[in-house]
Amino acid sequence: MATAYVLINCDMGSEGSVINDLRSITGVRSVYGVFGAYDVIVDVHTPTIDKLRETITMKIRKLDGVRTTLTLMAIEY
């Protein structure tokens, strides 16, 4: 299982629609609107790293209203 946390900056006023769109993406476990340097945090789980990369680059980053992302890949010890 591959896991990542994606921090998102949205265009002003688009946070609600971005959050709704994120919830419909396969692999997205949870979505939170937050205050601070970022607008949204997304918890993503996929079967493989390749699928995780595809989900982030081809689905999350291409959503209307997403300005920038920062991806934190989780590691297991």
N, C-alpha and C positions, 0 to 999 in steps of 0.2 A: 504494500500500500504506500503510495506517495502522498505526502501532505504538504501543503503550503498555506501561508497566510498572506493575503494580498491586501496591501494598503492602497486606497484609491483616493485621488483628488478628482472632484467632479466640476463641471461647469457650474457656475453659480445658479442655484435654483433647480438643478436637475437631480439632486440627491434622491428624492422620492422615486422618480422613474427609474433611475439606475438601480436602486435597491430592489424594486419590483422585478426588473429584468434579470438581475443576478439570481434571484430566487428560482427562476425557471431553468437555470443551467444545470445539466447533469454533473454531479460531482461537488456542487456547492452545498456544504452542510449547514452553514449558518452565515448570516449577513447582519452586520450591526452598523448603524449610523453612529458616528462619534464626533466629539468636539476636539479641536486641537489642530495639529499640523495636517491631518488627513480627514476626509469626510466619511469614509466607509472602510470597514474591515471585513474581509471575506475569508472564511475557512473552507479550503478546497481539499477534497480527498479523491484520488483516482487510483485505479489498479496499478498503473505504471508511471514512471517519470515522463515517458513520451506522451502519454495521455494527459498528464498534468500540464506539460508544456503546451500542448495543443489547446487545452481548455483555456489557459491563461492568454495565450497569444491570439488565438483565432476567435474566441468567444468573449472573454471578459474585456480585453483591451479594445475590442472593436465596437463595444456598446456605445450608442449615442449618449453623450454627456460625460463619458470618461475622459478626463484630461491627461492624467499621469497615473502610473502604478509603481509600486515597490513590492517585490515578491520576496518573502522570507521562506525559504525551503526548510522544512522541519527535518531533523535527523534523529535517528534512534540510537541509543547507546545500549 
